[in-house]
């Protein structure tokens, strides 16, 4: 089911923030709101950003030289941000009631970096101690959440993704790489970590538009069953498999990861774990345990956190409903019950910061057409999402983890990482 585009993603479900009565609030109320906002900025680590009202009145002036300026249309918007910092700020920016003077990504980076230094959990909550609760990821809920984001239309994503439609972190082995080159490098990096050999059977949970499955089949000669619940993505992936002559090697299945059956030489999931929800980690662990052969390899690739904390309320509500970036400790809840051995952990957060900047640049290059189809609020929401996520990775507010793991009784594992970088076959330890 395609989502209704009559209300573009990023537009609040309610009317405009800030009522006429609040815009015309008595001065003593305005003074109180400004005081509360200053207290909020103190909790956020006193970022080097000036905040002001459209009237010109400064409501927060940093001690350090400001890197940019944020302007609120009125006291009503300011009050909404005090009550719900992440959700209200994102909604007001999308609605054109918050304006950023200066480079958006740089301003957001300094905001996130200050919050991290101060303890991000404090800055995420309103002064009244409340945060919106994320949505759950039941079988039906997961389908609705995925449709909200991924079924916007393949033609939309094709405007600004690379030619293979890879919508996950690229891997820049050389800073001068194009986005296309870096995405191929990521596909190969994942494939090498899985130690793929011709004829292997691979299962992929959450396959996007199919780029990894097709790469593994074409380059490494494996057979892949790839699961995804997005109808738009599955249709594109199947078309690509036919076009590339790989339909006999790759089967794209429109179904939930919980329904994976069979046994495989490799299990891989790139960019799905963020949408699983910690309450479903035991289920995912059981799926991997029953699917992975004795000497199989498994890889999980996910946006994460350096420590557990609530997701960004605006991103979870407006962009990625049901999303939750886990910490490494939380990810281990998937593996520990089955005594999986973790053989490799890598953090690619700076690669994702660079990937998002590349996407943002391409998005801006097509912005007139996107605006004509979806409207200005949609454009502003997605600009904030792409710029904000790049800034958050750079500020270390969020991470990008790749975990490789095996069954506990598998001693046929590489002794070094040489195979990841020189392309040679890994030499397993045979001393036991």
Buried (B, 14 or more C-beta within 10 A) or exposed (E): EEBEBEEBBBBBEEEBBBEEEBEEBEEEEBEBBBEBBBEBBEBBBBBBBBBBBEEEEEBBEBEEEBBBBBBBBBBBBBBBBBBBBBBBBBBBBBBEBBBBBBEBBBBBBBBBBBBBBBEBBEBBBBEEEEBBEBBBBBEEBBBBBBBBBBBBBBEBBBBBBBEBBBBBBBBBEEEEBEBBBBBBBBBBBBBBBBBBEEEBBBBBBBBBBBBBBBBBBBEBEBBBBBBBBBBBBBBBBBBBBEEBEBBEBBBBBBEBBBEBEEEBBBBBBBBBBBBBBBEBBEBBBBBBBEBBBEBBBBBBBBBBBBEBBBBBBBBBBBBBBBBBBBBBEBBBBBBEEBEBBBBBEBBBBBBBBBBBBBBBEBBBEEBEEBBEBBBBBBBBBBBBBBBBBBBBBBBBBBBBBBBBBBBEEBEEBBEEBEBBEEEEEBEBEEEE
